[in-house]
Amino acid sequence: MRLKGMAAALLLLAGLMLGAVACSSGEVADPTPTTKFKITPASGTQVASATAAATSSPAAVATPTVAGTPSAAGSPTAAAGSPTAASGTPAAGGSPSAGGGSSLTITAQNTLFDKSTLTASPGAVKITIENKDGGIPHNFHLYLGKDTTGKDMGMTPINVGPSKDELSVTLEAGSYYFQCDVHVATMSGTLTVK
């Protein structure tokens, strides 16, 4: 009896060892679930330009183009020769810049925009966002009307500060809403074009 018990134990042990060898020699699928994300371009994005920019320069960041043509880095081309008004109002003390539009600058610092209202002249408008928050991402997103339900007019990429980005758009007279897509609760305002 004792011999039969030992034989059974040895057989069980041999079976376990063979099973362990068989399991360790074959590849076991990773049980970790994976998620695949589909990336869809935002409204107004020129996919061909963004793809070309991404393949020509690994550091290139694609930006939607609303007016103008994309540069090598994928950001919209700004109106040449238009000075930037630090106050966020049109250049030359409230008058349009030489190109018939406006250049505006808005600063993101301490998770706030330095201005909640901007004014521009109809036509080409270049908006520069200076992100002075080191290590914090910000962008500038513009909509026609009083909120995000209006037409999407364009946006800068979301970049970690310190950084500087430009958005060039052609605007008609009216009211526009802007926000930082990352900090909507504290970073928004109105752009009046008149």
KOLLUM-17471 format. One record per atom (N, C-alpha, C): x negated, y, z negated; residue in three letters. Coordinates in steps of 0.2 Angstrom, whole numbers, padded with zeros to 4 digits, always signed. Example, Ala and Ser with C-alpha at 12.3 -4.5 7.8 and 13.67 -1.06 7.14 Angstrom:
residues 2
-0066-0028-0039ala-0062-0022-0039ala-0066-0016-0039ala-0064-0011-0035ser-0068-0005-0036ser-0064+0000-0039ser
This chain:
residues 194
-0004-0006+0000met+0000+0000+0000met-0004+0006+0000met-0009+0006-0004arg-0014+0012-0005arg-0017+0013+0002arg-0019+0008+0005leu-0022+0008+0012leu-0018+0011+0017leu-0011+0009+0017lys-0007+0012+0022lys-0006+0019+0021lys-0005+0022+0014gly-0005+0029+0013gly-0011+0033+0015gly-0017+0030+0014met-0023+0033+0017met-0023+0034+0024met-0021+0028+0027ala-0021+0028+0035ala-0016+0033+0037ala-0010+0034+0034ala-0005+0039+0036ala-0008+0046+0035ala-0011+0047+0030ala-0014+0054+0028ala-0019+0055+0034ala-0023+0050+0035leu-0029+0051+0041leu-0026+0053+0047leu-0020+0049+0049leu-0017+0050+0055leu-0014+0058+0055leu-0011+0059+0050leu-0008+0066+0050leu-0013+0071+0050leu-0019+0070+0047leu-0024+0075+0047leu-0027+0076+0054leu-0028+0070+0057ala-0031+0070+0064ala-0026+0073+0069ala-0019+0072+0068gly-0014+0076+0072gly-0015+0083+0071gly-0016+0086+0065leu-0016+0093+0064leu-0022+0096+0067leu-0028+0092+0067met-0034+0094+0070met-0034+0095+0077met-0031+0090+0080leu-0030+0090+0087leu-0025+0096+0089leu-0020+0097+0086gly-0015+0103+0087gly-0019+0109+0086gly-0023+0110+0081ala-0027+0116+0080ala-0032+0117+0086ala-0035+0112+0088val-0040+0112+0094val-0036+0114+0100val-0031+0111+0101ala-0027+0113+0107ala-0024+0120+0107ala-0022+0122+0102cys-0020+0129+0101cys-0025+0134+0102cys-0031+0133+0099ser-0037+0138+0100ser-0040+0138+0106ser-0040+0132+0110ser-0043+0132+0117ser-0039+0135+0122ser-0032+0135+0121gly-0028+0139+0126gly-0027+0146+0124gly-0025+0150+0129glu-0024+0157+0128glu-0017+0158+0125glu-0016+0162+0120val-0010+0163+0117val-0008+0170+0119val-0002+0171+0121ala+0001+0178+0123ala+0001+0182+0117ala-0001+0189+0119asp+0000+0194+0113asp+0007+0195+0112asp+0009+0194+0105pro+0016+0195+0103pro+0018+0202+0103pro+0013+0207+0103thr+0015+0214+0102thr+0019+0216+0108thr+0025+0219+0107pro+0029+0222+0112pro+0026+0228+0115pro+0027+0228+0122thr+0024+0234+0125thr+0030+0238+0128thr+0029+0244+0129thr+0034+0249+0132thr+0031+0252+0138thr+0034+0252+0144lys+0032+0256+0150lys+0036+0262+0151lys+0033+0267+0152phe+0037+0274+0152phe+0037+0276+0160phe+0042+0278+0162lys+0043+0281+0169lys+0042+0288+0168lys+0037+0291+0172ile+0036+0298+0172ile+0039+0301+0178ile+0044+0306+0176thr+0048+0309+0181thr+0046+0317+0181thr+0044+0319+0187pro+0042+0327+0187pro+0048+0331+0185pro+0046+0336+0182ala+0051+0341+0179ala+0054+0345+0185ala+0059+0348+0185ser+0062+0352+0190ser+0057+0357+0192ser+0057+0358+0199gly+0052+0363+0202gly+0045+0360+0203gly+0043+0354+0200thr+0037+0352+0201thr+0035+0350+0208thr+0030+0351+0211gln+0028+0349+0218gln+0024+0343+0217gln+0027+0337+0218val+0023+0330+0216val+0017+0329+0220val+0017+0331+0227ala+0012+0330+0231ala+0006+0334+0229ala+0007+0340+0227ser+0001+0345+0225ser-0001+0342+0218ser+0003+0340+0214ala+0001+0338+0207ala-0004+0331+0208ala-0002+0327+0212thr-0005+0321+0214thr-0012+0322+0217thr-0012+0327+0222ala-0018+0329+0225ala-0023+0332+0220ala-0021+0336+0216ala-0025+0339+0211ala-0027+0334+0206ala-0023+0330+0203ala-0025+0325+0199ala-0031+0320+0201ala-0030+0319+0208thr-0035+0314+0211thr-0042+0318+0212thr-0041+0324+0214ser-0048+0328+0215ser-0051+0330+0209ser-0048+0331+0204ser-0052+0333+0198ser-0048+0329+0192ser-0052+0325+0188pro-0049+0321+0183pro-0046+0326+0177pro-0049+0332+0176ala-0047+0336+0171ala-0041+0341+0173ala-0039+0340+0179ala-0034+0345+0182ala-0027+0343+0179ala-0023+0348+0177val-0017+0347+0174val-0012+0350+0179val-0007+0347+0181ala-0002+0349+0186ala+0003+0354+0182ala+0005+0359+0186thr+0010+0364+0183thr+0015+0365+0188thr+0021+0366+0186pro+0026+0367+0191pro+0025+0374+0195pro+0026+0374+0201thr+0025+0380+0205thr+0032+0383+0207thr+0033+0389+0205val+0039+0392+0206val+0038+0397+0212val+0033+0401+0211ala+0031+0406+0217ala+0024+0405+0218ala+0022+0406+0224gly+0015+0406+0225gly+0013+0398+0227gly+0007+0397+0228thr+0005+0390+0229thr+0000+0388+0224thr+0000+0381+0223pro-0004+0378+0217pro-0012+0379+0219pro-0016+0381+0214ser-0023+0381+0215ser-0026+0374+0214ser-0033+0374+0214ala-0036+0367+0213ala-0034+0364+0207ala-0033+0368+0202ala-0031+0365+0195ala-0024+0363+0194ala-0020+0365+0199gly-0013+0363+0199gly-0009+0368+0196gly-0012+0374+0194ser-0007+0379+0191ser-0006+0384+0196ser+0000+0388+0196pro+0002+0392+0201pro-0003+0398+0202pro-0003+0400+0208thr-0008+0406+0210thr-0004+0412+0208thr-0008+0416+0204ala-0005+0422+0202ala-0006+0428+0207ala-0002+0433+0207ala-0003+0439+0211ala-0009+0442+0210ala-0013+0443+0216ala-0020+0445+0215ala-0020+0453+0214ala-0024+0455+0209gly-0025+0462+0208gly-0020+0465+0204gly-0016+0462+0200ser-0011+0465+0196ser-0014+0465+0189ser-0015+0471+0186pro-0017+0471+0179pro-0012+0469+0174pro-0015+0466+0168thr-0011+0463+0163thr-0009+0469+0158thr-0003+0469+0156ala-0001+0474+0151ala-0001+0471+0144ala-0005+0473+0140ala-0006+0469+0133ala+0001+0470+0129ala+0005+0475+0131ser+0011+0476+0127ser+0017+0471+0129ser+0016+0468+0135gly+0021+0463+0137gly+0026+0467+0141gly+0025+0473+0143thr+0029+0477+0147thr+0026+0478+0154thr+0029+0480+0159pro+0026+0480+0165pro+0020+0485+0165pro+0015+0483+0170ala+0008+0487+0170ala+0010+0494+0172ala+0005+0498+0170ala+0005+0505+0172ala+0010+0509+0168ala+0011+0507+0162gly+0015+0511+0157gly+0023+0510+0159gly+0025+0504+0161gly+0032+0503+0162gly+0034+0503+0169gly+0029+0505+0174ser+0030+0505+0181ser+0028+0498+0184ser+0030+0496+0190pro+0028+0490+0193pro+0021+0490+0194pro+0018+0484+0195ser+0011+0484+0197ser+0010+0485+0204ser+0004+0486+0207ala+0003+0487+0214ala+0007+0482+0219ala+0008+0476+0216gly+0011+0471+0221gly+0018+0471+0221gly+0022+0476+0217gly+0029+0476+0217gly+0032+0472+0212gly+0028+0469+0207gly+0031+0465+0202gly+0028+0468+0195gly+0027+0463+0191ser+0024+0464+0184ser+0020+0459+0182ser+0015+0461+0177ser+0011+0456+0174ser+0012+0457+0166ser+0014+0452+0163leu+0015+0452+0156leu+0010+0447+0152leu+0009+0448+0146thr+0005+0444+0142thr+0009+0443+0135thr+0009+0437+0133ile+0012+0435+0127ile+0007+0430+0123ile+0007+0431+0117thr+0002+0428+0113thr+0006+0423+0108thr+0003+0417+0108ala+0006+0412+0103ala+0001+0411+0097ala+0003+0413+0091gln-0002+0413+0085gln+0002+0412+0079gln+0000+0407+0075asn+0004+0406+0068asn+0011+0403+0070asn+0011+0399+0075thr+0017+0395+0078thr+0023+0400+0079thr+0021+0406+0082leu+0026+0412+0083leu+0023+0415+0090leu+0028+0418+0094phe+0026+0422+0099phe+0025+0429+0096phe+0020+0433+0099asp+0019+0440+0096asp+0025+0445+0098asp+0029+0443+0103lys+0035+0447+0105lys+0041+0442+0106lys+0047+0445+0105ser+0053+0441+0106ser+0057+0444+0112ser+0054+0450+0114thr+0057+0453+0120thr+0052+0455+0125thr+0053+0454+0131leu+0049+0456+0137leu+0053+0460+0142leu+0050+0464+0146thr+0053+0468+0151thr+0048+0468+0157thr+0052+0467+0163ala+0048+0467+0169ala+0052+0470+0175ala+0049+0471+0180ser+0052+0474+0186ser+0054+0468+0191ser+0059+0469+0195pro+0061+0463+0200pro+0055+0462+0204pro+0055+0456+0207gly+0050+0454+0211gly+0045+0449+0208gly+0039+0449+0210ala+0034+0444+0208ala+0032+0446+0201ala+0032+0441+0196val+0031+0442+0189val+0025+0437+0187val+0020+0439+0184lys+0015+0435+0182lys+0015+0435+0174lys+0016+0429+0171ile+0016+0429+0164ile+0011+0425+0161ile+0006+0428+0157thr+0001+0425+0154thr+0002+0423+0147thr+0001+0417+0145ile+0002+0415+0138ile-0005+0413+0135ile-0007+0417+0130glu-0013+0416+0126glu-0011+0412+0120glu-0013+0406+0120asn-0012+0401+0114asn-0018+0402+0109asn-0018+0406+0104lys-0023+0407+0099lys-0023+0402+0093lys-0018+0398+0093asp-0017+0393+0088asp-0022+0387+0089asp-0028+0387+0086gly-0033+0381+0087gly-0030+0375+0085gly-0030+0370+0090gly-0027+0363+0088gly-0020+0362+0089gly-0016+0367+0090ile-0009+0367+0091ile-0006+0368+0098ile-0002+0364+0100pro+0000+0364+0107pro+0006+0370+0108pro+0006+0374+0113his+0011+0378+0115his+0012+0379+0123his+0018+0381+0125asn+0019+0383+0132asn+0024+0388+0132asn+0025+0391+0138phe+0030+0396+0140phe+0035+0393+0145phe+0041+0393+0143his+0046+0390+0148his+0052+0395+0149his+0053+0396+0155leu+0058+0402+0157leu+0064+0399+0160leu+0070+0402+0158tyr+0077+0400+0160tyr+0080+0406+0162tyr+0085+0406+0167leu+0089+0411+0169leu+0095+0411+0164leu+0097+0417+0162gly+0102+0417+0157gly+0100+0417+0150gly+0105+0415+0145lys+0104+0417+0138lys+0101+0411+0134lys+0101+0405+0138asp+0098+0399+0134asp+0096+0394+0139asp+0094+0388+0137thr+0091+0382+0141thr+0097+0379+0146thr+0103+0381+0146thr+0108+0379+0150thr+0107+0382+0157thr+0104+0388+0157gly+0103+0391+0164gly+0098+0388+0168gly+0097+0390+0174lys+0092+0388+0179lys+0085+0388+0176lys+0082+0382+0177asp+0075+0382+0175asp+0070+0386+0180asp+0067+0391+0178met+0063+0395+0182met+0056+0393+0182met+0054+0389+0178gly+0047+0387+0178gly+0044+0387+0171gly+0038+0384+0170met+0035+0384+0164met+0027+0383+0165met+0023+0384+0160thr+0016+0383+0159thr+0016+0376+0156thr+0010+0373+0157pro+0009+0366+0154pro+0008+0367+0146pro+0010+0362+0143ile+0009+0362+0135ile+0002+0360+0134ile-0002+0365+0132asn-0009+0365+0130asn-0011+0366+0123asn-0016+0363+0120val-0018+0364+0114val-0022+0370+0114val-0022+0374+0109gly-0026+0380+0108gly-0032+0379+0105gly-0037+0384+0107pro-0036+0390+0110pro-0036+0389+0118pro-0031+0392+0121ser-0030+0391+0129ser-0027+0397+0132ser-0027+0397+0138lys-0024+0403+0142lys-0021+0400+0148lys-0014+0401+0149asp-0011+0399+0155asp-0007+0404+0158asp-0005+0403+0165glu-0001+0408+0168glu+0004+0405+0172glu+0010+0409+0172leu+0016+0407+0176leu+0018+0412+0181leu+0018+0411+0187ser+0020+0416+0192ser+0027+0414+0195ser+0031+0419+0194val+0038+0418+0197val+0040+0424+0201val+0046+0423+0205thr+0049+0429+0208thr+0056+0429+0205thr+0057+0435+0202leu+0063+0436+0198leu+0068+0442+0200leu+0074+0441+0200glu+0079+0446+0202glu+0081+0449+0195glu+0084+0455+0196ala+0086+0459+0190ala+0091+0454+0186ala+0090+0454+0180gly+0095+0450+0175gly+0091+0448+0169gly+0094+0444+0165ser+0092+0442+0159ser+0089+0435+0159ser+0084+0433+0156tyr+0081+0427+0156tyr+0079+0425+0149tyr+0079+0419+0147tyr+0078+0416+0140tyr+0071+0412+0141tyr+0067+0413+0136phe+0060+0409+0136phe+0059+0406+0129phe+0055+0401+0129gln+0054+0397+0123gln+0047+0393+0124gln+0045+0391+0118cys+0039+0386+0118cys+0043+0379+0117cys+0042+0375+0122asp+0046+0368+0121asp+0044+0364+0115asp+0038+0366+0112val+0036+0362+0106val+0039+0365+0100val+0039+0371+0100his+0042+0375+0093his+0048+0379+0095his+0053+0376+0097val+0059+0380+0099val+0062+0384+0094val+0062+0381+0088ala+0065+0385+0082ala+0062+0391+0080ala+0055+0392+0081thr+0052+0398+0079thr+0049+0402+0085thr+0049+0399+0091met+0046+0403+0097met+0051+0403+0103met+0055+0409+0103ser+0059+0410+0109ser+0060+0417+0109ser+0063+0419+0115gly+0065+0427+0116gly+0068+0428+0123gly+0069+0434+0124thr+0072+0436+0130thr+0068+0440+0135thr+0068+0439+0141leu+0064+0443+0146leu+0070+0447+0150leu+0070+0453+0150thr+0074+0457+0154thr+0071+0460+0161thr+0074+0459+0166val+0071+0461+0173val+0076+0466+0175val+0073+0473+0176lys+0077+0478+0178lys+0073+0483+0182lys
